[in-house]
């Protein structure tokens, strides 16, 4: 490589942080570098607006960040494909189509999945809540189809609760044959504060969501769910929303992992020099934080600066995550619950705040 040859910067995944990196490059390009984005699809759905889309408050198009348009505006190359492995020694990203892409510096922002493939029948008859693109397509088809609507969501965390309330709201006037059940092996919302648990439980009840706790699901069938005691639950749309699961292929990156997530230091750099990771696929070893989009958004300017610094050889900058953030939970209709520093509040005004934050984020693109 000659001195004048542009450095190769590869962004693996089109997550929120990488979308913001591309947006920033419109006004501050990476000098002496060419950027390539690898993503399975030319758009990336914004997770913050997913419950609103499910409830019918947003269109499918409003959910998408147009990665192709962003890349074109900054002179980047978008490869519509999926990464399947990395070789940090050779500095290569291997793609599903059999090709390999070389890099000088790279960043990984591929999010997480809620796949439950180990559960018999789930792969054939269930729908993972993530990746969002696949889920939103299948939900749209189910919601607009004829016949009874029997929904079961496996996983009683806040994401599962939001989806349950959104689905119940969307289906409430479609047919008399509607049921929405939220299932959890233990207690729902166990990771949330008492205040959040109390409010969301009330809202689940108000949305006619049937909460089933202490439920051990053993299989998914074409007609529903089988439990450990042999009983069955009728369902024709089964959603997997249990836990934050790393993508399988991360095991093939050659990077140090924590429970399948890419370990990064305070500079967001992985165990391989010049390879960064951001968003939900990363595990911050010095300051572990829950999987939440707010951290990906705040990581974006730091990872962009460190891509610049890695190219030039300058010292890397640290990312210092905030200790708390405003948690906003959709409640089915155009209402939301907000919590920060122990304070909780709910209603239409909170929804308007959430809607403004989400639309302001999307309007950047």
C-alpha positions as CSV (number, residue, x, y, z in Angstrom):
1,X,0.0,0.0,0.0
2,X,1.5,3.4,-1.0
3,X,1.4,6.4,1.2
4,X,-1.4,8.0,-0.9
5,X,-3.6,4.9,-0.9
6,X,-6.8,5.5,1.2
7,X,-7.1,3.6,4.4
8,X,-9.9,1.1,4.5
9,X,-12.5,1.7,7.3
10,X,-15.1,-1.1,7.6
11,X,-18.3,-0.6,9.6
12,X,-19.8,-4.1,10.3
13,X,-23.5,-3.6,10.8
14,X,-25.9,-0.7,10.4
15,X,-26.8,-0.2,14.1
16,X,-27.7,3.2,15.6
17,X,-24.1,4.2,16.4
18,X,-22.9,3.4,12.8
19,X,-25.9,5.3,11.3
20,X,-24.9,8.3,13.4
21,X,-21.2,7.9,12.3
22,X,-22.3,8.0,8.7
23,X,-24.5,11.1,9.4
24,X,-21.5,12.9,11.0
25,X,-19.3,12.1,8.0
26,X,-21.5,14.4,5.9
27,X,-19.9,17.5,7.6
28,X,-16.6,16.0,8.7
29,X,-15.3,13.2,6.3
30,X,-12.6,10.8,7.4
31,X,-9.6,12.3,5.6
32,X,-7.4,9.8,3.8
33,X,-9.9,6.9,4.2
34,X,-12.7,5.1,2.4
35,X,-15.6,3.8,4.4
36,X,-17.4,0.5,3.7
37,X,-20.6,-0.5,5.5
38,X,-21.6,-4.2,5.6
39,X,-25.3,-4.8,6.5
40,X,-27.9,-7.4,5.5
41,X,-30.3,-4.9,3.9
42,X,-30.1,-1.4,2.7
43,X,-32.1,0.0,5.6
44,X,-31.9,-0.5,9.4
45,X,-35.0,-0.3,11.6
46,X,-35.0,2.0,14.6
47,X,-35.8,0.0,17.8
48,X,-37.2,3.0,19.7
49,X,-40.2,3.2,17.4
50,X,-40.9,-0.5,17.1
51,X,-43.7,-0.6,19.8
52,X,-45.3,2.4,18.1
53,X,-45.2,0.6,14.8
54,X,-46.6,-2.6,16.2
55,X,-49.5,-0.5,17.8
56,X,-50.1,1.2,14.5
57,X,-48.9,4.7,15.4
58,X,-46.1,4.6,12.8
59,X,-45.8,3.2,9.3
60,X,-43.2,0.6,8.4
61,X,-41.3,3.2,6.4
62,X,-41.1,5.6,9.4
63,X,-39.2,2.8,11.2
64,X,-36.3,2.6,8.8
65,X,-33.0,4.4,8.6
66,X,-32.0,4.5,4.9
67,X,-28.4,3.3,5.1
68,X,-28.0,3.3,1.3
69,X,-28.9,7.0,1.1
70,X,-26.6,7.8,4.0
71,X,-23.7,5.9,2.5
72,X,-24.2,7.6,-0.9
73,X,-24.2,11.1,0.6
74,X,-20.8,10.6,2.2
75,X,-19.2,8.6,-0.6
76,X,-19.2,5.3,1.4
77,X,-19.8,1.9,-0.1
78,X,-22.7,-0.2,1.2
79,X,-22.4,-3.9,0.9
80,X,-25.8,-5.6,1.2
81,X,-24.6,-8.8,2.8
82,X,-23.9,-10.4,6.2
83,X,-20.6,-10.8,7.9
84,X,-20.0,-14.4,9.1
85,X,-16.4,-14.1,10.6
86,X,-13.4,-11.9,11.1
87,X,-9.7,-12.5,11.0
88,X,-8.0,-9.8,13.1
89,X,-4.5,-11.1,12.2
90,X,-5.1,-10.8,8.5
91,X,-7.5,-7.9,9.0
92,X,-10.3,-9.5,7.0
93,X,-14.1,-9.6,7.3
94,X,-15.6,-12.7,5.7
95,X,-19.1,-12.4,4.2
96,X,-21.9,-14.8,3.7
97,X,-21.5,-14.6,-0.1
98,X,-18.0,-16.1,0.2
99,X,-16.0,-12.9,-0.3
100,X,-13.6,-11.3,2.1
101,X,-13.1,-7.6,2.7
102,X,-9.8,-6.2,4.0
103,X,-9.6,-3.3,6.5
104,X,-7.2,-1.1,8.3
105,X,-9.6,-0.2,11.1
106,X,-13.0,-1.6,11.7
107,X,-16.0,-1.2,14.0
108,X,-18.8,-3.7,14.8
109,X,-22.3,-2.6,15.5
110,X,-24.7,-5.5,14.8
111,X,-27.0,-5.4,17.8
112,X,-28.4,-8.5,19.4
113,X,-31.0,-11.1,18.7
114,X,-33.8,-12.8,20.8
115,X,-33.6,-16.0,18.9
116,X,-34.7,-19.1,20.8
117,X,-33.6,-21.7,18.3
118,X,-32.8,-24.2,21.2
119,X,-36.6,-24.3,22.0
120,X,-38.0,-27.2,19.9
121,X,-40.3,-25.8,17.1
122,X,-39.4,-22.2,17.6
123,X,-37.3,-21.8,14.5
124,X,-40.2,-23.2,12.4
125,X,-43.2,-21.7,14.1
126,X,-42.0,-18.7,16.2
127,X,-40.9,-15.2,15.4
128,X,-37.9,-13.6,17.2
129,X,-38.5,-10.0,18.3
130,X,-35.0,-9.2,16.9
131,X,-33.7,-8.6,14.3
132,X,-36.4,-6.0,13.9
133,X,-36.7,-6.1,10.2
134,X,-37.8,-9.8,10.1
135,X,-40.2,-9.3,13.0
136,X,-41.9,-6.2,11.6
137,X,-42.6,-7.9,8.3
138,X,-44.1,-10.9,9.9
139,X,-46.2,-8.8,12.3
140,X,-47.5,-6.7,9.5
141,X,-48.6,-9.8,7.6
142,X,-50.3,-11.3,10.7
143,X,-52.0,-8.1,11.7
144,X,-53.6,-7.6,8.3
145,X,-54.6,-11.3,7.9
146,X,-58.1,-12.7,8.5
147,X,-59.1,-15.0,11.2
148,X,-58.5,-15.2,15.0
149,X,-55.6,-13.5,16.6
150,X,-54.0,-15.6,19.3
151,X,-50.7,-14.0,20.3
152,X,-48.1,-15.3,22.9
153,X,-45.0,-13.4,23.8
154,X,-42.3,-15.5,25.5
155,X,-40.1,-13.3,27.7
156,X,-41.5,-10.9,30.3
157,X,-38.9,-8.2,30.3
158,X,-39.7,-4.6,29.4
159,X,-39.4,-5.3,25.7
160,X,-41.8,-8.2,25.9
161,X,-44.3,-6.1,27.9
162,X,-44.1,-3.2,25.4
163,X,-44.7,-5.6,22.5
164,X,-47.6,-7.3,24.4
165,X,-49.4,-3.9,25.1
166,X,-48.7,-2.7,21.5
167,X,-50.1,-5.9,20.0
168,X,-53.2,-5.8,22.2
169,X,-53.9,-2.2,21.2
170,X,-53.4,-2.9,17.5
171,X,-55.8,-5.9,17.6
172,X,-58.4,-4.6,20.0
173,X,-61.0,-3.8,17.3
174,X,-60.2,-6.4,14.7
175,X,-62.2,-9.4,15.9
176,X,-63.8,-10.9,19.0
177,X,-61.3,-13.8,18.7
178,X,-58.3,-12.0,20.2
179,X,-56.0,-13.0,23.0
180,X,-52.6,-11.7,24.0
181,X,-50.5,-13.6,26.6
182,X,-47.2,-12.6,28.1
183,X,-45.3,-15.6,29.4
184,X,-42.2,-15.8,31.7
185,X,-40.3,-18.6,33.3
186,X,-40.0,-16.5,36.5
187,X,-41.6,-13.1,37.4
188,X,-42.1,-10.5,34.7
189,X,-40.2,-7.2,34.8
190,X,-37.8,-8.6,37.4
191,X,-35.0,-6.4,36.2
192,X,-37.0,-3.2,36.6
193,X,-37.7,-1.0,39.6
194,X,-40.7,-1.5,41.8
195,X,-42.2,1.7,40.5
196,X,-41.9,0.5,36.9
197,X,-43.2,-3.0,37.7
198,X,-46.3,-1.6,39.4
199,X,-47.1,0.8,36.6
200,X,-46.5,-1.6,33.7
201,X,-48.5,-4.4,35.4
202,X,-51.4,-2.0,35.7
203,X,-51.1,-1.1,32.0
204,X,-50.8,-4.7,31.0
205,X,-54.1,-5.4,32.7
206,X,-55.7,-2.3,31.2
207,X,-54.7,-3.6,27.8
208,X,-56.2,-7.0,28.5
209,X,-52.9,-8.8,28.4
210,X,-52.9,-12.1,30.2
211,X,-49.8,-12.4,32.3
212,X,-48.6,-15.9,32.9
213,X,-45.6,-16.3,35.3
214,X,-43.7,-19.4,36.3
215,X,-44.3,-20.9,32.9
216,X,-41.9,-23.5,31.5
217,X,-42.3,-23.6,27.7
218,X,-41.0,-26.9,26.2
219,X,-42.0,-26.6,22.5
220,X,-43.7,-24.5,19.9
221,X,-46.1,-26.2,17.5
222,X,-48.1,-25.0,14.5
223,X,-51.1,-24.4,16.8
224,X,-49.5,-23.0,19.9
225,X,-47.2,-23.6,22.9
226,X,-46.6,-26.8,24.9
227,X,-45.7,-26.5,28.6
228,X,-43.7,-28.8,30.8
229,X,-46.8,-30.1,32.5
230,X,-48.2,-31.2,29.2
231,X,-50.8,-28.5,28.8
232,X,-51.0,-26.4,25.7
233,X,-51.7,-22.7,25.0
234,X,-53.4,-21.9,21.7
235,X,-51.5,-19.4,19.6
236,X,-51.0,-18.6,16.0
237,X,-48.3,-15.9,16.5
238,X,-45.6,-16.7,18.9
239,X,-42.9,-14.1,19.6
240,X,-39.6,-14.8,21.3
241,X,-38.5,-11.8,23.4
242,X,-36.5,-13.5,26.1
243,X,-33.1,-12.1,26.9
244,X,-30.4,-10.3,25.0
245,X,-28.6,-12.9,22.9
246,X,-25.5,-12.2,20.9
247,X,-25.4,-13.2,17.2
248,X,-23.8,-16.7,16.7
249,X,-21.2,-15.5,14.3
250,X,-19.5,-13.2,16.9
251,X,-17.8,-16.4,18.1
252,X,-15.9,-16.4,14.8
253,X,-14.4,-13.0,15.1
254,X,-11.2,-13.9,17.0
255,X,-12.0,-11.2,19.5
256,X,-12.2,-11.6,23.3
257,X,-15.8,-12.1,24.4
258,X,-17.9,-11.9,27.6
259,X,-20.9,-14.3,27.4
260,X,-20.8,-13.9,23.6
261,X,-20.5,-10.1,23.5
262,X,-17.4,-8.3,22.3
263,X,-15.3,-7.1,25.2
264,X,-14.2,-3.4,24.8
265,X,-12.2,-1.1,27.0
266,X,-12.9,2.5,27.8
267,X,-12.0,3.6,24.3
268,X,-14.5,1.1,22.8
269,X,-11.6,-0.9,21.3
270,X,-11.8,-4.7,21.4
271,X,-8.9,-7.1,22.1
272,X,-7.7,-6.5,18.5
273,X,-5.9,-3.2,17.9
274,X,-7.9,-1.0,15.5
275,X,-11.2,-3.0,15.9
276,X,-13.9,-1.3,17.9
277,X,-17.4,-2.5,18.9
278,X,-20.4,-0.4,20.0
279,X,-24.1,-0.8,20.8
280,X,-25.7,-3.9,22.2
281,X,-23.1,-6.3,20.7
282,X,-20.4,-4.8,22.9
283,X,-19.6,-5.4,26.6
284,X,-17.9,-2.5,28.3
285,X,-15.5,-4.2,30.7
286,X,-14.8,-1.1,32.8
287,X,-18.3,0.2,33.0
288,X,-20.9,-2.6,32.3
289,X,-24.3,-1.2,31.3
290,X,-27.6,-2.7,30.4
291,X,-28.5,-3.2,26.7
292,X,-30.1,0.2,25.8
293,X,-30.1,2.3,22.7
294,X,-29.1,5.4,24.6
295,X,-25.6,4.1,25.1
296,X,-25.2,3.4,21.3
297,X,-26.2,6.9,20.5
298,X,-23.7,8.4,23.0
299,X,-20.9,6.1,21.8
300,X,-21.2,7.3,18.2
301,X,-19.1,10.4,18.4
302,X,-16.4,8.6,20.5
303,X,-16.1,5.7,18.1
304,X,-15.9,8.1,15.1
305,X,-13.2,10.1,16.8
306,X,-11.3,6.9,17.6
307,X,-11.6,5.7,14.0
308,X,-9.9,8.9,13.0
309,X,-7.3,8.6,15.8
310,X,-6.6,4.9,14.9
311,X,-6.0,6.0,11.2
312,X,-3.6,8.8,12.2
313,X,-1.9,7.1,15.1
314,X,-3.2,9.6,17.7
315,X,-4.2,8.5,21.2
316,X,-7.6,7.1,21.6
317,X,-10.4,8.9,23.6
318,X,-12.4,7.3,26.4
319,X,-16.1,6.9,26.5
320,X,-17.7,7.5,29.9
321,X,-21.3,6.3,30.0
322,X,-23.8,8.1,32.1
323,X,-24.9,6.5,35.3
324,X,-28.6,6.8,34.6
325,X,-30.9,7.8,31.7
326,X,-34.5,8.6,31.0
327,X,-36.3,5.2,30.5
328,X,-39.4,5.6,28.3
329,X,-41.8,2.7,28.0
330,X,-44.7,2.6,25.4
331,X,-48.0,1.6,27.0
332,X,-49.9,0.4,23.9
333,X,-52.0,3.5,23.0
334,X,-50.4,6.9,22.7
335,X,-49.3,6.8,26.3
336,X,-46.0,6.1,27.9
337,X,-44.2,5.7,31.2
338,X,-41.0,7.5,32.0
339,X,-38.6,6.9,34.9
340,X,-35.3,8.5,35.9
341,X,-33.5,8.8,39.2
342,X,-36.4,7.1,41.1
343,X,-39.1,9.4,39.7
344,X,-41.9,7.9,37.6
345,X,-44.6,9.5,35.5
346,X,-47.1,8.2,32.9
347,X,-49.6,9.5,30.4
348,X,-50.2,11.2,27.0
349,X,-47.6,13.9,27.7
350,X,-44.9,11.3,28.3
351,X,-45.9,9.7,25.0
352,X,-45.5,13.1,23.3
353,X,-42.1,13.5,24.8
354,X,-41.1,10.0,23.6
355,X,-42.5,10.6,20.2
356,X,-40.6,13.9,19.8
357,X,-37.3,12.2,20.9
358,X,-37.8,9.4,18.5
359,X,-38.8,11.6,15.6
360,X,-35.9,14.0,16.2
361,X,-33.5,11.1,16.1
362,X,-35.0,9.8,12.8
363,X,-35.2,13.3,11.2
364,X,-31.4,13.5,11.4
365,X,-31.3,11.0,8.5
